[in-house]
Amino acid sequence: MSAPDLYGLIAYNFGIKRVALRLHELLEGNSIYGLLYEKHIASVMKEYAVKPRDVRIEVTNACNAKCVFCYHRYMKRKLGYMNWNLYKKVIDECVELGVGHLSLHNFGEPLLDPLFLSRVVYAKLRNIERVSTNTNGLLLHKDLAGRLIGAGLDIITISIDAATKATFERIKELDYETVERNVKSLVKLKNERGVKTPTVIVSFIECEENKVERKQFVKKWKNIADRILVSSSHNWGGRIGLTTTIRKAIPCRLLWTDFVVDWNGNVPLCCADVEEQIVLGNVKESSVRQIRAGEILKDIRKIHLEGKLDDIETCKSCNVSNIWWLF
């Protein structure tokens, strides 16, 4: 089984994912397992020392939803949209580095961006292998869905997070019928055109307010969407919800595999650093390659390698999943 197939098997199967995570926890104390795991981590670190596996571009941090599990309602950062020329610069530098995976979203609703469609077109013209986005689906009307199919968007994840209208509208403050209609319309358009992309993923972030609807959600969408993603809410680097976490102090893979560019050009530590507490650089002033090879990131990686996560405010209480096996 190839790495992408294995990733899909585990990431999009809630039962298998839970078993895999539990098995990992049970085996962590085994010396042979530990050596194999450390060897794998070292190989991933080497592969993505400079070239990230995934680049996430925040085309905007504005949002039209108020999800109960999201930090956005507390965010102090200025709202804005990424300048077109800055966007092109980042894409061109990613192409030079050989980055194959681009996510056009971070901490906002990307379909609010009036240039979103053009951004997809440009990334695909530059031959980015996989261009994806994550949306709440409210603005994914039929006309835009058709244009996104034509633009070559590879993956679209729609965060629905509920199986019923009452729960959906309580935890997201959006119109349920509109979102449901938009997702079904996108799937219908794909089928009518006989195309495989974009892969349509419906997402369910499990929290206290919706956990009783998880099975109902899966049953509802399993014959409609291409994939169903069920995951757990996290604490945004210790900012909301849980303030502490119990885990082995291993380096966070996000410092190697991922690279985030906010709408203003700032490169935060990771996707959980929503207030830009640690800025690795700014792509207006430096290249992606320079920031990846910069001293700030080197120093933070060193702190993680030494197991001193408590020295970094954003990292010490973070409970974002940190399993390296699928990368």
C-alpha positions as CSV (number, residue, x, y, z in Angstrom):
1,M,0.0,0.0,0.0
2,S,1.4,3.4,-1.0
3,A,1.8,6.3,1.5
4,P,-1.2,8.3,0.2
5,D,-3.4,5.2,0.3
6,L,-2.3,4.5,3.9
7,Y,-3.0,8.1,4.8
8,G,-6.4,8.0,3.3
9,L,-7.3,4.7,5.0
10,I,-6.4,6.1,8.5
11,A,-7.2,9.8,8.2
12,Y,-10.7,9.3,6.7
13,N,-11.8,6.3,8.9
14,F,-12.6,7.5,12.4
15,G,-12.6,4.0,13.9
16,I,-9.2,3.0,12.3
17,K,-7.8,6.4,13.3
18,R,-8.7,5.9,16.9
19,V,-7.3,2.4,17.0
20,A,-4.0,3.6,15.3
21,L,-3.6,6.4,17.8
22,R,-4.3,4.1,20.8
23,L,-1.9,1.5,19.4
24,H,0.8,4.2,19.0
25,E,0.3,5.3,22.7
26,L,0.5,1.7,23.9
27,L,3.7,1.0,21.9
28,E,5.6,4.2,22.7
29,G,7.2,2.6,25.7
30,N,8.6,-0.3,23.6
31,S,12.3,0.2,22.9
32,I,12.2,-1.4,19.4
33,Y,9.1,0.6,18.4
34,G,10.7,3.7,19.9
35,L,13.8,3.2,17.8
36,L,11.8,2.7,14.6
37,Y,9.7,5.8,15.3
38,E,12.8,7.9,16.0
39,K,14.4,6.7,12.8
40,H,11.3,7.6,10.8
41,I,11.1,11.0,12.4
42,A,14.7,11.7,11.5
43,S,14.0,10.7,7.9
44,V,11.0,13.1,7.6
45,M,13.1,15.9,9.2
46,K,15.8,15.4,6.6
47,E,13.4,15.3,3.7
48,Y,11.6,18.5,4.8
49,A,14.4,20.5,6.3
50,V,14.1,23.3,3.7
51,K,11.3,22.3,1.3
52,P,8.0,22.0,3.2
53,R,5.6,19.2,2.4
54,D,2.5,21.5,2.6
55,V,2.3,25.2,2.2
56,R,-0.8,26.9,3.6
57,I,-1.7,30.4,2.3
58,E,-4.1,32.5,4.2
59,V,-5.9,34.3,1.4
60,T,-8.0,36.1,4.1
61,N,-8.5,35.8,7.9
62,A,-12.1,37.2,7.6
63,C,-14.8,34.7,8.4
64,N,-18.6,34.6,8.2
65,A,-19.1,31.9,10.8
66,K,-18.9,31.7,14.6
67,C,-17.9,28.1,15.3
68,V,-18.0,27.3,19.0
69,F,-14.7,25.4,18.8
70,C,-12.8,28.0,16.9
71,Y,-10.6,30.8,18.3
72,H,-11.6,33.2,15.6
73,R,-14.1,35.1,17.7
74,Y,-11.3,36.1,20.1
75,M,-8.7,36.9,17.4
76,K,-7.0,40.3,17.8
77,R,-5.2,40.3,14.4
78,K,-6.2,42.8,11.8
79,L,-8.5,41.4,9.1
80,G,-7.3,41.5,5.5
81,Y,-6.8,39.8,2.1
82,M,-3.5,38.8,0.6
83,N,-2.2,41.1,-2.1
84,W,-2.2,39.5,-5.6
85,N,1.4,40.2,-6.4
86,L,2.5,38.9,-3.0
87,Y,0.5,35.7,-3.6
88,K,2.2,35.2,-7.0
89,K,5.6,35.7,-5.4
90,V,4.9,32.9,-2.8
91,I,3.5,30.5,-5.5
92,D,6.5,31.1,-7.8
93,E,8.9,30.5,-4.9
94,C,7.0,27.3,-3.9
95,V,7.3,26.1,-7.5
96,E,11.1,26.7,-7.4
97,L,11.4,24.7,-4.2
98,G,9.3,21.8,-5.7
99,V,6.4,22.1,-3.3
100,G,3.6,20.0,-4.5
101,H,0.9,20.6,-1.9
102,L,-0.9,24.0,-1.5
103,S,-3.7,24.8,0.8
104,L,-5.6,28.0,0.1
105,H,-6.9,28.6,3.6
106,N,-5.7,29.2,7.1
107,F,-7.7,31.2,9.7
108,G,-10.7,32.5,7.8
109,E,-13.3,31.7,5.2
110,P,-11.4,31.6,1.8
111,L,-14.5,32.0,-0.4
112,L,-14.9,35.5,1.0
113,D,-11.8,36.4,-1.1
114,P,-12.9,37.9,-4.4
115,L,-9.7,36.7,-6.0
116,F,-10.0,33.1,-4.8
117,L,-10.9,31.6,-8.2
118,S,-8.0,33.4,-9.8
119,R,-5.6,32.1,-7.1
120,V,-6.6,28.5,-7.9
121,V,-6.2,29.1,-11.6
122,Y,-2.7,30.6,-11.1
123,A,-1.5,27.8,-8.8
124,K,-2.6,25.2,-11.3
125,L,-1.1,27.1,-14.2
126,R,2.2,26.9,-12.3
127,N,1.7,23.2,-12.1
128,I,1.2,22.8,-8.3
129,E,0.3,19.2,-8.1
130,R,-2.4,19.5,-5.4
131,V,-4.4,22.6,-4.6
132,S,-6.9,22.4,-1.8
133,T,-9.1,24.5,0.3
134,N,-11.3,24.3,3.4
135,T,-14.6,26.2,3.5
136,N,-17.8,26.3,5.6
137,G,-19.7,26.0,2.3
138,L,-22.1,28.9,2.7
139,L,-20.8,30.8,-0.3
140,L,-20.2,27.7,-2.5
141,H,-23.1,28.4,-4.8
142,K,-23.7,26.5,-8.0
143,D,-22.0,29.0,-10.3
144,L,-18.8,29.2,-8.1
145,A,-18.8,25.4,-7.7
146,G,-18.8,25.0,-11.5
147,R,-16.0,27.5,-11.9
148,L,-13.9,25.8,-9.2
149,I,-14.3,22.5,-11.1
150,G,-13.1,24.2,-14.3
151,A,-10.2,25.9,-12.5
152,G,-8.8,22.6,-11.5
153,L,-9.2,22.7,-7.7
154,D,-8.1,19.3,-6.5
155,I,-9.6,19.0,-3.0
156,I,-12.3,20.9,-1.2
157,T,-13.1,20.2,2.4
158,I,-16.5,21.5,3.7
159,S,-16.6,21.9,7.4
160,I,-20.2,20.9,8.4
161,D,-19.7,19.6,11.9
162,A,-23.3,18.6,12.6
163,A,-25.9,16.1,11.3
164,T,-29.0,18.3,12.1
165,K,-30.1,21.8,11.4
166,A,-30.6,22.7,15.0
167,T,-27.0,21.6,16.1
168,F,-25.4,23.1,13.0
169,E,-27.0,26.5,13.4
170,R,-26.3,26.6,17.1
171,I,-22.6,25.8,16.8
172,K,-21.8,27.7,13.6
173,E,-24.5,30.4,13.2
174,L,-24.9,29.7,9.4
175,D,-27.8,28.6,7.4
176,Y,-27.9,24.8,7.3
177,E,-30.1,24.4,4.2
178,T,-27.8,26.6,2.1
179,V,-24.7,24.7,3.0
180,E,-26.3,21.3,2.4
181,R,-27.7,22.4,-0.9
182,N,-24.3,23.8,-2.0
183,V,-22.5,20.6,-1.2
184,K,-25.0,18.4,-3.0
185,S,-25.0,20.8,-6.0
186,L,-21.2,20.5,-6.2
187,V,-21.3,16.7,-6.2
188,K,-24.1,16.7,-8.8
189,L,-22.0,19.0,-11.1
190,K,-19.0,16.7,-10.8
191,N,-21.1,13.7,-11.7
192,E,-22.8,15.5,-14.7
193,R,-19.3,16.5,-16.0
194,G,-17.8,13.1,-15.4
195,V,-14.8,14.5,-13.5
196,K,-13.0,13.2,-10.4
197,T,-11.9,16.5,-9.0
198,P,-12.2,18.3,-6.7
199,T,-12.4,15.5,-4.2
200,V,-15.3,16.5,-2.0
201,I,-14.6,15.9,1.7
202,V,-17.2,16.7,4.4
203,S,-15.6,17.4,7.8
204,F,-16.9,16.8,11.3
205,I,-14.9,18.4,14.1
206,E,-16.1,16.6,17.2
207,C,-16.8,18.6,20.3
208,E,-19.1,18.5,23.3
209,E,-21.9,20.2,21.5
210,N,-22.1,17.8,18.5
211,K,-20.5,14.5,19.6
212,V,-23.8,12.6,19.8
213,E,-24.3,13.3,16.1
214,R,-21.1,11.8,14.8
215,K,-22.5,8.4,13.6
216,Q,-25.6,10.2,12.1
217,F,-23.3,12.5,10.2
218,V,-21.3,9.7,8.7
219,K,-24.4,7.8,7.7
220,K,-25.9,10.9,6.1
221,W,-22.9,11.7,3.9
222,K,-21.2,8.4,3.2
223,N,-23.0,7.9,-0.1
224,I,-22.7,11.6,-1.2
225,A,-19.3,12.9,-0.4
226,D,-16.0,11.3,-1.7
227,R,-14.6,11.2,1.8
228,I,-15.7,11.9,5.4
229,L,-13.2,13.4,7.8
230,V,-13.9,13.1,11.5
231,S,-11.5,14.8,13.9
232,S,-11.4,16.2,17.4
233,S,-11.3,19.9,18.3
234,H,-8.0,21.2,19.5
235,N,-7.0,24.1,21.8
236,W,-5.3,26.5,19.4
237,G,-1.9,26.3,21.1
238,G,-3.5,26.4,24.6
239,R,-5.6,29.5,23.8
240,I,-9.1,27.9,24.4
241,G,-10.4,24.8,25.9
242,L,-7.7,22.6,27.4
243,T,-4.8,24.5,28.8
244,T,-2.5,21.5,29.5
245,T,-1.8,18.3,27.7
246,I,0.0,15.1,28.6
247,R,2.3,13.9,25.9
248,K,5.8,12.8,25.3
249,A,7.9,15.9,24.5
250,I,8.8,14.9,20.9
251,P,9.4,17.6,18.3
252,C,6.3,18.8,16.5
253,R,6.2,17.7,12.9
254,L,4.6,21.0,11.8
255,L,8.0,22.7,12.2
256,W,9.3,20.5,9.3
257,T,6.4,19.4,7.2
258,D,4.3,22.6,7.1
259,F,4.7,26.3,6.2
260,V,2.1,28.9,6.8
261,V,1.9,32.4,5.1
262,D,-0.7,34.8,6.6
263,W,-2.5,37.3,4.4
264,N,0.0,40.1,5.4
265,G,3.0,38.1,4.4
266,N,4.0,37.1,7.9
267,V,5.0,33.5,8.5
268,P,3.8,32.3,11.9
269,L,5.3,29.4,13.7
270,C,2.5,27.1,12.6
271,C,-1.2,27.0,11.9
272,A,-2.0,27.0,15.6
273,D,-0.1,30.3,16.1
274,V,-3.2,32.3,15.1
275,E,-2.1,35.5,16.8
276,E,1.4,35.4,15.2
277,Q,3.2,35.2,18.6
278,I,6.3,33.9,16.8
279,V,6.9,35.2,13.3
280,L,9.6,33.3,11.4
281,G,9.8,36.1,8.8
282,N,7.8,37.9,6.1
283,V,7.7,36.8,2.5
284,K,7.6,40.5,1.4
285,E,11.1,40.8,2.6
286,S,12.5,37.3,2.3
287,S,12.0,34.2,0.2
288,V,10.3,31.1,1.3
289,R,13.6,29.3,1.1
290,Q,15.4,32.0,3.2
291,I,12.7,31.8,5.9
292,R,12.8,28.0,6.0
293,A,16.6,28.1,6.4
294,G,16.5,31.1,8.8
295,E,17.9,31.2,12.3
296,I,14.5,31.7,14.0
297,L,13.2,28.4,12.8
298,K,16.5,26.7,13.4
299,D,16.4,27.8,17.0
300,I,12.9,26.7,17.6
301,R,13.5,23.3,16.0
302,K,16.5,23.0,18.4
303,I,14.3,23.7,21.4
304,H,11.9,21.0,20.2
305,L,14.7,18.5,19.6
306,E,15.9,19.1,23.2
307,G,12.4,18.4,24.5
308,K,12.0,21.9,26.0
309,L,8.5,22.6,24.7
310,D,7.6,24.5,27.9
311,D,10.1,27.2,26.8
312,I,7.7,28.2,24.0
313,E,4.3,29.6,25.0
314,T,2.5,28.5,21.8
315,C,3.8,24.9,22.2
316,K,3.8,24.1,25.9
317,S,0.0,23.4,26.1
318,C,-0.8,22.6,22.5
319,N,-2.8,19.5,21.8
320,V,-2.7,19.4,18.0
321,S,-2.1,15.9,16.9
322,N,1.6,15.1,16.5
323,I,1.9,11.7,14.9
324,W,4.7,11.4,12.4
325,W,4.0,8.0,10.8
326,L,1.8,9.2,7.9
327,F,4.4,11.7,6.7
